[in-house]
Amino acid sequence: PRLENLVAGALLKHCDFLRDTAGRRMELRYFRDKEKHEVDFVVLENKRPCWLIEVKAGDDQLAPALPYLHKKYPEARALQLVLHLARAKTVGGCEIRPLFPWLVDALLKAGS
């Protein structure tokens, strides 16, 4: 839960920053449907998903809900961010990336 809270705080600040400085309509949401497919975070821009994010401490096996949602929203970037990951990889269009390098890179680039 602490790891997810850390990511939630960073993503929320990112959404607020883009909303405040660029007037972009950003939202941070959680997703769970009736069939219990869920991901930790969905970042929306103009009510459309742009990032589907699952956070894990050390699991490099793709979370089953991520490819399911990526098929429903192929325009969104599907990411599994892992705290302890030896090597980044892509599985079926879903990216598995180390958590902190991705957060620093993605959030700093979007802010500039």
C-alpha positions, 0 to 999 in steps of 0.5 A, a space after each residue: 500500500 505504501 508503494 501505491 500511495 507513493 505512486 498515487 501522490 506523484 501521479 496526482 501531482 503530475 495531473 494537477 501540474 498539467 491542469 494548472 500550468 497548461 489547462 489540460 483536463 487531467 484526472 487520476 482514477 482507479 479502475 475495476 469492472 464487474 468482472 473484477 478486472 482492475 488496475 491501480 491507476 488510470 490517467 485520463 486526459 479529456 476523459 480518455 485513458 492515456 496511461 493504464 498503470 499497475 504497480 508491483 513491488 517485485 513481480 515481473 509477470 504481467 498482471 492479467 488485467 493490464 492486457 485486458 484493458 489495453 485491448 479495450 483502450 489501445 490508445 492508452 499506454 499500458 504500464 506495469 511499474 515494478 520497484 525491483 526489476 532487473 530488466 525492462 520488457 514489453 509483453 503484448 504491447 504492455 510495458 514492464 518498467 522499473 518504477 523510479 526511472 520511469 516516474 522520474 523520466 515520464 513526469 519530468 518530460 511531461 512537465 517541460 
